[in-house]
Amino acid sequence: MDINFEYAAHQSALMRAASATSAEFRRKHIATASRIAGQIGLFQRQLGAAAACAWSAGPLITTE
């Protein structure tokens, strides 16, 4: 896994969610960011990385 690519994809999804023009698009981008965060967390746990717990803390919360 290219972890820097995944970090960038996660950040991009969050930025797209923040600038979404509808609640539906916002939810889709948040879901994408959550999926990527899960993949990052799994990768880090497999490596035994201490930071993994931060990526597996649960789904992202957004206000509408």
C-alpha positions in Angstrom: 0.0 0.0 0.0 1.2 3.5 -0.8 0.3 5.1 2.5 1.0 8.6 1.3 -1.4 8.1 -1.6 -4.0 6.8 0.8 -3.5 9.8 3.2 -3.9 12.2 0.2 -7.0 10.4 -1.0 -8.5 10.5 2.5 -7.8 14.3 2.8 -9.2 14.9 -0.7 -12.4 13.0 0.2 -12.8 15.2 3.3 -12.2 18.4 1.4 -14.8 17.3 -1.2 -17.3 16.5 1.6 -16.7 20.0 3.1 -17.4 21.7 -0.2 -20.3 19.4 -1.3 -23.3 21.2 -2.7 -25.8 18.6 -1.3 -26.2 16.4 1.7 -26.2 13.3 -0.6 -22.8 14.2 -2.1 -21.5 15.1 1.4 -22.5 11.6 2.7 -20.9 9.9 -0.3 -17.6 11.7 0.2 -17.7 11.0 4.0 -18.3 7.3 3.2 -15.3 7.3 0.9 -13.2 9.0 3.6 -14.4 6.4 6.1 -13.6 3.5 3.8 -10.1 4.9 3.2 -9.5 5.4 6.9 -10.5 1.8 7.5 -8.0 0.6 5.0 -5.3 2.8 6.5 -6.1 1.5 10.0 -6.0 -2.1 8.8 -2.6 -1.6 7.1 -1.2 0.1 10.2 -2.5 -2.6 12.5 -0.9 -5.3 10.3 2.4 -3.4 10.7 1.9 -3.0 14.5 1.9 0.8 14.2 0.8 2.7 17.3 -1.0 5.3 15.1 -3.4 2.6 13.9 -5.9 3.2 16.8 -6.6 6.7 15.6 -7.7 5.5 12.1 -10.0 2.8 13.6 -11.8 5.1 16.1 -15.1 4.8 14.3 -17.0 6.5 11.5 -16.6 10.2 10.8 -19.3 12.5 12.2 -20.6 15.3 10.1 -23.2 18.0 10.6 -25.7 18.9 8.0 
